Amino acid sequence: MAHSIVIFGASGDLTSRKLIPALYSLFCKGRLPEDTIVVGVARSEFSHDEWRRELREKAKKFLRDSYRDETWNDFAKRVFYSPGDLTEREDMLRLADFLKKTEPSADCTRLYYLATMPQLYEPAISQLGACGMVDRHSSRHRIVIEKPIGTDLASAKRLNQAAQKVFSEDQIYRIDHYLGKESVQNMLVLRFANSIFEPLWNRNYVDHVQITVAEEVPVGSRAGYYDKSGVLRDMFQNHLLQLLMITAMETPSRYEADLVRDEKVKVLRALRPMTGEDFAERTVRGQYEGYLKEKDVPAGSQTATFAALKLYVDNWRWNNVPFYLRSGKAMSCRTTQIVIQFREPPHMLFTASKKLIRPQANRLVMQIQPAEGIHLEFQTKVPDAGMSLRSSDLDYSFDREYHGEMPDAYQRLLLDALLGDASLFARSDEVELAWTAIDPIIAAWQSPSAPPVYSYQVGNWGPDYSSEWMERQGRQWYDVCPVLH
Ligand code: BG6
């Protein structure tokens, strides 16, 4: 089957940094379906060769050792450029004509990829519809929409409705690149291809869950965007809630897009809404020192660069088990990890110098990035030291077991979109329910009774208050930077 991938926003960063390198890597691995062409669309006037050259320079930079001149030249033969403004009917009709002439066959699968500024998503979609470039009854036509899907529930709904006017829901692929990460998919495997975890994965054995996405980098050159967004829109509404869904969901009956997404959506539906005092008690917000001096940050900005939330999934499995989610910029190190903190043993037999040893609870840490692996902590005896105990672990690292280079999330996502598998993409109800959970927190943080914005030093695990907040609840953050092998 022949395929064409039409990238709107061809001159942007996402195209050169992520999409083209991912397609080239798939091509090198022989995974890009044989008759596939890539057509870039943007306003700049490039010839096909000029655009290819431009992409080659960037590909060399981003792909480093995996770039090869010979394979690039083969790959580049499938890459084309069609200049045009996607808001202009004439330009879109010219593109339609170009596709007709260039596509390998008339029944080619066509994937439109919106890699433009989000303000252009709706105009692009409606032009595609108006120019007759979409058959909503054909599974051959699909569209990929990049994050952000709206900036709140109302705008997400507007975008979803605009997209559903032209495409049917199963033609729409909403990207959350966290779902393309190997170690996130491995969580599905860990949970649903092993039987030993399932009996423990509930309120009877789990004290609480921590999901941390810490970034070492500050906002840098993106402050103009970031200041309007803040950490809740930038990270929680999408990536952190995706990780929560995968951790908390029930087992789907089959690995099929809608069955997987049905189970994920049920988690969002079960989230306990926050009201009144909850915003002060169950949320922490912070801003790193020096954020106000970043270029394009308005004076006195209250935008949170760090947040911690305590969420509950009100269902039988998770009744009253807190899910602590936190994320921030300019933190101690880059790490994404999910910690399943098990309950303490109910009764302790062992003593040290006649004092009862405090029971140590087991912990399962799933490291998503940059150290990709799984780590289980349990108690063992210190040899030749009476009945003294120590914490030991079983450690699995992707790196030790797998010697290839870990693929970038976009490789998997682009291939799935091309082949029509939407399991790792967000459905409209998923996105809207995620905003339903996040919008009230954003509103509460903008209200006169908003909780304070705690400042934190660059290179910390967020504000000190975040640790005090956990300690008051008798818990501790797992503040551990991953060991990279
Ligand atoms: C993006 C956010 O969605 O995810 C960025 O807009 C953030 O602010 C990035 O840095 C993190 O992605 P990753 O894959 O580097 O963890």
Boltz pocket constraint, residues with backbone or C-beta under 6 A from the ligand:
constraints:
  - pocket:
      binder: B
      contacts: [[A, 147], [A, 177], [A, 215], [A, 234], [A, 235]]
      max_distance: 6.0
